[in-house]
Structures are given as structure tokens and as C-alpha cells.
Amino acid sequence: MNMPPYSYKFISMTTPCVVQIYSGHNEIAQRCFAAIKQNTLRLEKKYNFYDPDSYLNKVINRRQGNRVEVDKQSRDVLAQVWDLSEKTRGVFDVTCGTLKQCYQHKTLVEVQSGLDRLRPKTGLDSWHVNKQGQLFFKYPETIIDLGGVIKEYAVDEAARIVQDFGIQSAIINFGGDIKVVGHKPGQSNFSIAIKNPKKSTENIVVVTLNNQALATSASYERSNKIEGREFSHIIDGSPSIIGENQLQSAILSATIISDSTLVSGIYSTAFMLNSELEIPDNLHVILVDEQLRLHQNLQH
């Protein structure tokens, strides 16, 4: 018998967060919602790149010296990020936060000058974390931005909390970063629509998920202009000028389905930056080009 889901909404990381639980027990659902919200808001505060008082900035980005002692959670997250970044051949790079200041300039000459100065201070060889929880940096200028990581990690954490409450059917959607637990009552999979990148009110394809995660990256979502040129919010160390950059004009959105929202988020960003990346066997990749054609693999 199908049952309507308990639904809860809140705002975190500047995005609407929706949790739907298919459970016959209201009290359990409400306790689960409260735990998810508390944990998500805690992660937002802890790793906020734009909050000078966040753990990320106070402990990591404003460090003294080249070594930082980080807590277990940060060590685990950063170790996963480093490993996944390596698997993308360094295309995904949290140290590109170092370059964000460059895009605050008013002229393209200033932007390029800043990139030329700071780009050598980024990349996988500029940082690493060891098993003892020590984070090492090669350059004092290098800083980390986990904006492309923590929302996805929070979704995975929310799914873990759902399962800790013994709930076997749920969908977590934080601004399009999605993870489903189990399937809907009645054994049907969850259906997820992927937007048309040229007209966000329309869907271009619908996929089904069962104990899987999905994330989509698209250059059209956020951008800023400098001297009339438009820059994508996805930073790869060089000015991504929408409409002139070959990759950005070829691929408008990248959707990745995997077992982890963190994995899907990192790879969706990486495929937006380099659509020629090797596709691991455990990923389902859906790329949308300028002609709205779908490019996807068959593994699912």
C-alpha cells in the first residue's frame, strides 16, 4: 500500500533542502528531520568559505605554517576529496578557492595577472592529508574551498541519519544534489527529472534511482561578468568565458549517478571542466551539449 511521505523543508548553504520520508511513524520522521537539519546547519557553519569565523577559515585557511592538525571529520572528508580529485586527474580541485579573489577584479588584465600569480599555488601537489589527521600545504597562499563538496557530503550524511533511524525509504534533495534510500513503497524506483539547461522550466530526461545518488553541474546556473565577458562559477584555474571556451560551449550540463552524492558532485563538476575524462565503471554519466543532445554511458 502506498503511503504519502512525511516532508520537511529548510534552507541551508543558500539552497532549499527537502527531505521526504516514507514511514508510518510520525514521531520517528520528525526526530529524523530534526537530526538532519541540525547536522546540515552544523556542516554549513563549520565549512563556510565566506565566513571568517568558520572552522575552515580559522583553522585551515588562516593557518600558521604549512601543517595543520584537523579533526577526524575534516580528515575523513579531505582524504576522500583528495582521492577523488586524483581520480579526476586533478581536474576537480578544492584549492581553486585560491583563485576566487582574482574574479573580484574589475578588468580582464587584473584577472589574468592574479591567475598567473596564484595558479602555480593550486593543484593536488599543493596539499595533502595523512592518516594522523595532519594537513600539509606547500604554499602559504593556498586556500581550500569546500563549496563543491560539503553540500554533497551533507546529503550523504542525511541519508546515513535516515538509515540510523531504521527508515528504509526516503529521498533527500539539497538543491538538486539528491540521494535516495531504498525505493518507494510498492517497490517502484524514485523518478528524478533533469532540467533542460537552456530552459530550466522544462525537463530534458527522467531517470530512476534506487539506493543511489545524483548530482548535476551546469555553467548556466551561476556566472559573473567582467568587462562584458561572462565567467562560469566553475573555476578550473583559467578564465572560463562562456560562449568562447570550447568546453563550456560544447557541454551545458553534466549529471552523474553513483552510490555517493559526494562522488557524483565531484565528477559532475569535473566533467563540466573536461568532458573527455575516463568514466569509471561505477558511474552513470549524462552530458547535455549545446544542441541538447544527450551523451551517456550504459553502466547504471
N, C-alpha and C positions, 0 to 999 in steps of 0.2 A: 504494500500500500504506500502510495506517495504521500509524503508529509511536507508541508511548507517549511522553508528554512527559517530559523531564527537569524536575524540580520542585524549587524551593528556597524555604524559608520563613525569615523573620526578623521581629523586632519593631522598629518604628520609629514615632515620633510616636504612641506609645501604641496602636498598631494592628497587627494581623498583616499582613505583606506577603508576598504569594505571587507567584512568577514561574514560569511554565511555558513551556518552550521545546521546540518540536517540531524537533529536529535530530538527525542521525545521528552527531554527533561529540561525545562526552562531554567531551573536553578543552576544546573551544570553549564548550560550555554552562557548564562550571564557571568558566572565566575570565570569561564574561559575567556570571554570578551574582555573582562577587566584585566586579566593577566596579560593578554596580548597587547592591549593599549598601554599598560604600564611599561612593559618591556620595550615596545616600539618607541615610546617617547623618551625612555632612558637612552636607547641607542642613538636617537636623533641628537640629544643633548651632548652625549659623550663624544660623538664623532663629527660634529658640525664644523665644516671647514670655515664657515663665515662667523663663527662665534669665537672671539678671542679667549674666552674662558673655558672652552671645551677641552676635554682630555686630549683630543688630537692635537690641538694647538699648544696648550700649556706644557704637555709632556713631550710630544714628538716634534712638532714643527718649530717650537722655540727652545729646542734643546741646547744644552751647553756641551760642546764637544761632539764627537762623532759616534758616541754609543749611548743608547737609551735602554733603561730597564722598563719593559712594558708588562702589563698584567696578562693573565692567561688568555682571556678572551681576545685581547688585541694580538697576542702572539699567534693564536689559532687562526684568526681572520687574516692577518698579514701573511702567514705561511701559505694559506690557501690561495690568496691573491697572487703571491709571488709565483707559486707553482703554475697556476692557470695562465698568468701573464707569460711565463716561459713557454707554455704550450701554444700560445698565440704568436710565438717568435718575437715577443716584446711589443707587438702591435698595441695590445692593451697595456696602459702604463699609468699607474696612480701618481707617479712623480710628475705627470703633465700638469698637476696643480701648480708646479713651479712656474709654468708659463702663463697662467691666467692673468697675472699682473700685466703682461705685455699687451693684452687686448683692452686694457683700460686707457691706452694712449689715444690721442686724437688724430694722429696721422699714420699712414701706412709705413712711412720711413721709420717712425719711432717703434711701431710694432715689430718690423723686421729687425731693427737694431737690438731690441730686447730679446727676440727669439734667438738671434745669432749669439748673444752673450750667455743665455741661460740654457739653450738646448743641450749643450755638452754636459750639463749638470743633471740631466734626466736619464731615464732608462734603467733596465734591470741591473746593470753593473754599478749603479749609483747607490744601491741599498740591498740589504738582505737581513733576515732574521734567523737566529739559531734556535736550537731546541731548548736552550736555557731561558728563552724569552728575551734575549738581548737583540736590539735592533741597531744595525750599523749603517752609517751613511758615509759615503766617500767625500761628499762636498757639503760645506755648511749652507750653501744656497738651496739645496734640495729640500723640497717640502712635499708632503703627501696629501692628496685629496681623495677621500673615500666616497665621494658623492655618487660614483657609479658602482658602488659596492654595498653600502650599508642598507639602502632600502631593500635590495635583493636579499641580503643576509637577514634582514628583519622579517621578510616574508617566510624564509625557511625556518626561522625561529618561531614564527607564529604557527606554522604547520606542526612543528615539534610540540608546541604547547597544546594544540588541539589533540594530538595523539596522546600526550601525557594525561589528558582528561578522559581518555578512553573513547573519544569520539572518532567514528570511523568514516564519516562523510562530511566534507567541508570544502569550501573554496575561499581562498584568500586572494584579494586583488588590491594591491597598493599601487594605484596609478598606472595600471597596465602590466605591472610585474605580478605574475599570477602563479599560485601553486594550488593544486587540488589534492585533497586527501581522499583516497578511495574513489568511489563512484556515487552517483545519485541513487537514492532509494529506488528500487526497481531494476537495479543493475545497469542502468544507462550511463554512458560517459558524460562528462561535462562538455558542453559546446562553447567554444571561445571564438569570437569574431575578430579578425584582423582588419584594421582600418585601411581604407584607400588612402595612400599618402598624399594624393592630390585633392581629395575631398573627404575630410575626416568624418563627415556625417554619413558616409557610405562605407560598407564593408566590402573587402575585396576577396576574402576567403574565410571559411569557417573550419576550424579544426576541433578535434575532440581529444580530451585529456582524461587519464585515469592514473592517479598517483604520479603525476608529472608536473613540471614547471614550465612556464613560458615567459619570455621577455622579448620586447621589441624595441629597437633603436631606429630613429628616423631623424634625418638632418633638418626636416621641415619644422620640427616641433619647437625648437628654440634657436634663435640666432641674434646677432647684433651687427650693426652697420658701422663701418669706419670709412670716411671719405667716399660714401656711396657704394662701397663693396660690402657684401654680406658674408659674415663668418659663422660657420656652424658652431653649435655649443660642444660638439665632439672634437676635442683637441688631440692632435697627433704630433705636435711639435713643429708644424709648419702651417702657415695661414691656409685654412680651408675656405676658399672663396666659392660660395655656392654658385653654380652655373658656369664656373671656369675650371674648377678642379675636376679632372676626368673621372675620378672615382665617385665623387659626390653626385655628378650628373648621371652616372651610369646606374647607381643603386640608390633608391629613395628610402627604402626601409629594409631592415633585417630582423627576422623573427627566429628565435632559437627555442626548441623544445628539448628538455633534458630532464634528469631526475632532480635537479637543484636549480632554484631561482638564481643563486649566485653564479653558477656556471652559465646559465642561459643569458644573464645580464652581461657578463664579461665577454662572452662570444658574440652577442648581438652587437655590442659596441665595436669589437674587433673586426667583424665582417663589414660594418659600415666603413671602416677605415681601409680595409683590404679584402675585397670580395674573392680574392684568389687564395685565401688561406686553405690549408688542408682541413677537411671535415672529419673529425673523429667519428668512429663508428657509432658512438652512443648519442649522437646529436641529430636532430632533425632540423634542417635549415630551410627557411623560406625567404628568398630575396625578391624584392619588387623593384623593377627597373623603371626608367622614365616612360616607357610605353605601357606600363602597368602589367608587364608580363611577369609571371611567377617563375622563379628558378629555385628548384628544391631537389633534395636528395630523397632517396626512397627509404632510408632507415628510419624507423619510428618505434 
